[in-house]
């Protein structure tokens, strides 16, 4: 066993007692922000600019506490947290304008995602994207950036009545794939997304691209990179 593998097995010994089984898994469901793309810093920059617009300084805990939540909930929390006497529609519009401006120039794949995606397509029948990002922004990103992935289908917050942390989006993805939720493996990076996937009855892997390990304990498995996930799934 080479040094990389021995380090991996020591680090993940407690998870390897019952690793995810690709023979049983029929669908891989990816979150978008922080999983497919490194976008959390894009959101953070837009949030900082929004704070500057309204004369407030954003404390560091606010960023992680609001990873992976729905757009409408984010602006509600932003207004409440900073006790802003502003029109919600105006706040939403200003935030969207700043966010889309950041996305148009600075979104990139998460390291290792592209290699992992190519490999996983050979092992499972269905690969989909499930995101709390609204469809207009997802369409804008795929149209005006170098991000292009041949997912079987995409479920966004625009496609369900309740988005994450409700299970609706993952249940919809499983229904569209024609698989039982227990046969779907979800890759998430936030507590909000993990709660949604767990409530839907899916297996979960958390990747620590956006949040700390401590905040991702709800996941069945935790990895620090797509390389580690390849080893966990034994597809290296």
C-alpha positions in Angstrom: 0.0 0.0 0.0 1.5 3.3 -1.0 1.9 6.2 1.4 -1.1 8.2 0.0 -3.4 5.1 0.4 -2.1 4.4 3.9 -2.8 7.9 5.0 -6.3 7.7 3.5 -7.1 4.5 5.3 -5.9 5.8 8.6 -7.8 9.0 8.3 -11.1 7.3 7.2 -10.9 4.0 9.1 -14.2 4.6 10.9 -16.0 5.2 7.6 -14.5 2.2 5.8 -16.4 -0.3 8.0 -19.4 0.3 5.8 -18.3 2.3 2.7 -20.8 3.3 0.0 -21.5 0.5 -2.5 -21.5 1.5 -6.1 -23.1 -1.8 -7.0 -26.1 -0.8 -5.0 -26.0 2.9 -5.9 -28.1 3.8 -9.0 -27.8 7.6 -9.0 -25.2 10.2 -8.0 -26.8 13.6 -7.1 -24.5 16.6 -7.0 -25.1 19.8 -5.2 -23.8 22.8 -7.3 -22.2 25.5 -5.2 -19.1 24.3 -3.4 -19.4 20.8 -5.0 -19.4 21.2 -8.8 -18.0 24.7 -8.7 -15.9 26.8 -6.2 -18.5 29.4 -5.8 -18.8 30.1 -2.1 -16.2 32.8 -2.3 -18.2 34.3 -5.1 -21.3 34.5 -2.8 -19.1 35.9 0.0 -17.8 38.7 -2.2 -21.3 39.6 -3.4 -22.5 39.5 0.2 -19.7 41.8 1.4 -20.6 44.2 -1.4 -24.2 44.1 -0.4 -23.2 44.9 3.2 -21.2 47.8 2.0 -24.1 49.1 0.0 -26.3 49.1 3.2 -23.5 50.3 5.5 -23.0 47.0 7.5 -20.0 44.8 8.1 -20.6 41.1 7.7 -19.2 39.0 10.6 -17.4 35.8 9.5 -19.9 33.3 11.1 -22.7 34.7 8.9 -21.2 33.2 5.8 -21.0 29.6 6.9 -24.3 29.8 8.7 -26.0 30.6 5.4 -24.4 28.2 3.1 -26.7 26.3 0.7 -30.0 28.1 1.7 -32.7 29.3 -0.6 -32.3 32.8 -2.1 -35.4 34.2 -0.5 -34.4 32.9 3.0 -30.9 34.4 2.6 -32.4 37.9 2.1 -34.8 37.5 4.9 -31.9 36.5 7.2 -29.8 39.3 5.9 -32.4 41.9 6.6 -33.2 40.5 10.1 -29.5 40.0 11.1 -28.6 43.6 10.4 -31.9 45.1 11.4 -32.3 46.9 8.0 -35.2 49.1 7.3 -35.3 48.4 3.6 -37.8 47.1 1.0 -37.3 43.4 0.6 -37.8 43.5 -3.2 -35.1 46.2 -3.5 -32.7 44.2 -1.2 -33.3 41.1 -3.4 -32.8 43.0 -6.6 -29.5 44.6 -5.4 -28.2 41.3 -4.1 -29.1 39.5 -7.3 -27.3 42.2 -9.4 -24.2 42.0 -7.4 -24.2 38.2 -7.3 -24.7 37.8 -11.1 -21.9 40.3 -11.7 -19.5 38.2 -9.6 -20.6 34.9 -11.2 -20.1 36.3 -14.7 -16.3 36.6 -14.2 -15.1 34.4 -11.4 -16.6 30.9 -11.1 -14.4 27.8 -11.5 -14.8 24.0 -11.2 -14.0 22.5 -7.8 -10.5 20.9 -8.1 -10.9 17.2 -9.0 -14.6 17.4 -9.9 -14.1 17.0 -13.7 -11.9 13.9 -13.3 -14.3 12.4 -10.8 -17.3 13.1 -13.0 -15.8 11.3 -16.0 -15.0 8.2 -13.8 -18.4 8.1 -12.0 -20.4 8.1 -15.3 -19.0 4.7 -16.0 -20.3 3.3 -12.7 -23.9 4.6 -12.2 -26.9 4.9 -14.5 -28.0 8.4 -13.5 -26.1 11.6 -12.7 -28.0 14.8 -11.8 -27.5 18.2 -10.4 -29.7 19.2 -7.4 -29.3 22.8 -6.2 -30.9 25.5 -4.2 -29.8 28.0 -6.8 -32.7 29.3 -8.9 -32.9 28.2 -12.5 -32.3 31.6 -14.1 -28.9 31.9 -12.3 -28.0 28.3 -13.2 -28.9 28.9 -16.8 -26.8 32.2 -16.8 -23.8 30.4 -15.3 -23.9 27.5 -17.9 -24.4 30.0 -20.7 -21.8 32.6 -19.8 -18.9 30.7 -18.2 -16.6 27.8 -18.8 -18.8 25.6 -16.7 -20.4 22.9 -18.8 -21.5 19.5 -17.5 -23.6 16.9 -19.2 -26.0 16.1 -16.3 -28.9 13.9 -17.1 -31.1 16.6 -15.7 -31.1 19.5 -13.2 -33.4 20.2 -10.3 -33.3 23.8 -9.0 -35.1 25.7 -6.3 -37.4 27.0 -9.1 -38.6 23.5 -9.8 -40.0 22.6 -6.3 -42.4 24.2 -3.8 -39.9 23.9 -1.0 -36.2 23.9 -1.5 -33.4 22.7 0.8 -33.4 21.9 3.7 -36.8 20.4 2.7 -36.3 17.0 0.9 -38.4 18.0 -2.1 -35.6 18.6 -4.6 -33.9 15.3 -3.8 -37.2 13.4 -3.9 -37.9 15.0 -7.3 -34.5 14.0 -8.6 -34.9 10.4 -7.4 -38.4 10.3 -9.0 -37.0 11.6 -12.3 -34.2 9.0 -12.1 -36.6 6.2 -11.3 -34.6 5.1 -8.3 -35.4 4.6 -4.7 -33.8 7.4 -2.5 -31.8 4.7 -0.6 -30.1 3.9 -3.9 -29.0 7.5 -4.5 -25.7 8.9 -3.2 -25.8 12.7 -2.6 -22.6 14.8 -2.6 -23.1 18.0 -0.5 -21.0 20.6 1.1 -23.4 22.3 3.6 -25.5 21.3 6.6 -28.6 22.6 4.8 -28.1 20.3 1.8 -27.3 17.3 4.1 -30.5 17.8 6.0 -32.4 17.8 2.7 -30.8 14.7 1.4 -31.1 12.9 4.7 -34.8 13.7 5.0 -35.3 12.3 1.5 -33.7 9.0 2.6 -30.5 9.3 0.4 -27.0 8.2 1.3 -24.8 11.3 1.8 -21.1 12.3 1.3 -20.0 15.7 2.6 -17.0 17.4 1.0 -15.3 20.0 3.1 -14.9 22.6 0.4 -17.1 25.2 2.2 -17.8 24.1 5.8 -15.9 22.5 8.6 -16.0 18.8 9.4 -17.8 19.6 12.7 -20.7 21.2 10.9 -21.0 18.2 8.4 -21.4 15.4 10.9 -24.8 14.5 9.7 -23.3 13.0 6.6 -22.8 9.3 6.3 -19.2 10.0 5.0 -17.0 13.0 5.0 -14.1 13.7 2.6 -11.8 16.6 2.0 -11.5 16.3 -1.8 -12.7 14.5 -4.8 -9.5 12.4 -4.8 -10.5 11.1 -1.4 -14.0 10.4 -2.6 -12.6 8.3 -5.5 -10.7 6.3 -2.9 -13.7 5.9 -0.7 -15.7 4.6 -3.7 -12.7 2.5 -4.8 -12.7 4.0 -8.4 -9.1 5.3 -8.4 
